[in-house]
Amino acid sequence: MGLRDAVQGVWQRLAGGRTVETIQGESGARKTAMLPSILSPYGGRTGQTVMKPTPANLRRFAETPVARRAINVVKDKIACMDWQVRVRRGYNGTKVPYAAAKLAALRLALEEPNQADSFRTLFEQVLEDTLVGGFGAVEMELTGDRSRPFRLWAVDGATIRIDETWDGDPAKPRYGQATGKPGKDALVPLLDDELMYVRLNPRSHTAFGLGRLEVAFETVNQFLSAGRYAGRLASNSVVQYALWLNETTPEQHERLIHWWQDEIEGTGKVPILSCEQKPEVLRFAGGTDADLHLQWQEFLLRMIANAFELPPMFLGLELDVNKASAGELADEAFQSAVVPVAKLLAEHITRDLFAKRLGWREFEFVFNDLEARDPMEELSVQTQLLQAGVLTVAEVRAMRGLPPMTEAMHGAGEGTGSEVTP
């Protein structure tokens, strides 16, 4: 029995012996085919798991300078953002049972997700896999401790298999991690609420996401090839010229070669030639910087930047950037490259961790920097909303991260206001 049959048998045992036909015949089951076109590009068959292609090549390319720069621009910015856990919109914080204690527990568990990681070190791994291959994964396990209700561990997203016949039953495994072991231990089953699987650029024809490095894969490969060629050319390891000696005998030709290699090459001596006809230098290229194909490399850099939703100046192309446009390009990079990935991660934490795993749907995770605006503009908007009666003082204080006013503070504020009111 091959590995494919073994994996299929594991999924069937975990599903209680149910097949695709029996699942589709149940009441309320889905009628449309799930991922029908995934069978061709990934070589799978109905009822079997599918696997991300070439994760090793993607990660090897992720270690090259240009790709690493593009990944770090997005990953480091998100990992360093300030964040908070708050009551979700649509819920009243005063009516949520033990809201303050639950918020403190969520904050502590996210700051210390496991014995070895912090929030940054954990989610840097997830963001790396998300940007490289679109398969960021986090295992979520409950602890039973009220002060720290869960533990989180980063998972190699390339080892995750997805059951394409999963019917939405939370008691049936949706994911599995390939362990490389033979037999029944080849796959570790994971329920839907046990794994956070972050897909970048989700599509209907495949169960996997599309990482930004996957988009730039061919371009990065071409850039590396062009860089290697230019490096050999610049170091003179690729000779682009030859000497033409007219009317020389083979013996003279061999003597000249040996003399040049033994006496001249690498010594810095001035070669002196005496012959009836002057040797002619034949050049195979122009002998200028155009031979390095610098413009082609610049074009490839722009394509890599486009794949990562970044302006080219973030990859070192600053020729067409001036002081006036640099700020606009930085804002564009934040909005196009950083904000979508940060919001995707925040939504997964809110939905998969808080709602699914814990059942605490009244809380949400947000990055504070995504909602930040110019301080003076924000102050002006809040002042106008206060004057129009759209917001209250308590709501504005909550928006600015200030604690609620106590009754004593509120009374003191009213007294002070009455003294200055004409």
HELIX and SHEET records of a PDB file:
HELIX    1   1 LEU A    3  LEU A   14  1                                  12    
HELIX    2   2 VAL A   20  GLN A   24  1                                   5    
HELIX    3   3 PRO A   36  ILE A   38  5                                   3    
HELIX    4   4 LEU A   39  TYR A   42  1                                   4    
HELIX    5   5 PRO A   55  PHE A   61  1                                   7    
HELIX    6   6 PRO A   65  ALA A   79  1                                  15    
HELIX    7   7 ALA A   99  GLU A  111  1                                  13    
HELIX    8   8 PHE A  119  GLY A  133  1                                  15    
HELIX    9   9 GLY A  157  THR A  159  5                                   3    
HELIX   10  10 GLY A  183  ALA A  186  5                                   4    
HELIX   11  11 ARG A  212  VAL A  215  1                                   4    
HELIX   12  12 PHE A  217  ALA A  234  1                                  18    
HELIX   13  13 PRO A  250  TRP A  259  1                                  10    
HELIX   14  14 TRP A  260  ILE A  264  3                                   5    
HELIX   15  15 ASP A  289  LEU A  292  5                                   4    
HELIX   16  16 LEU A  294  ALA A  307  1                                  14    
HELIX   17  17 PRO A  312  LEU A  315  5                                   4    
HELIX   18  18 LYS A  323  ALA A  333  1                                  11    
HELIX   19  19 PHE A  334  VAL A  338  3                                   5    
HELIX   20  20 VAL A  339  HIS A  348  1                                  10    
HELIX   21  21 ILE A  349  LEU A  358  3                                  10    
HELIX   22  22 ASN A  368  LEU A  370  5                                   3    
HELIX   23  23 PRO A  375  GLN A  387  1                                  13    
HELIX   24  24 VAL A  393  MET A  399  1                                   7    
HELIX   25  25 GLU A  407  VAL A  420  1                                  14    
SHEET    1   A 2 TRP A  83  VAL A  87  0                                        
SHEET    2   A 2 PHE A 363  PHE A 367 -1                                        
SHEET    1   B 3 PHE A 150  VAL A 155  0                                        
SHEET    2   B 3 GLY A 136  LEU A 142 -1                                        
SHEET    3   B 3 LEU A 195  VAL A 198 -1                                        
SHEET    1   C 3 ILE A 160  ILE A 162  0                                        
SHEET    2   C 3 PRO A 173  ALA A 178 -1                                        
SHEET    3   C 3 LEU A 187  LEU A 191 -1                                        
SHEET    1   D 2 TYR A 241  TRP A 244  0                                        
SHEET    2   D 2 GLU A 280  ARG A 283 -1                                        
END                                                                             
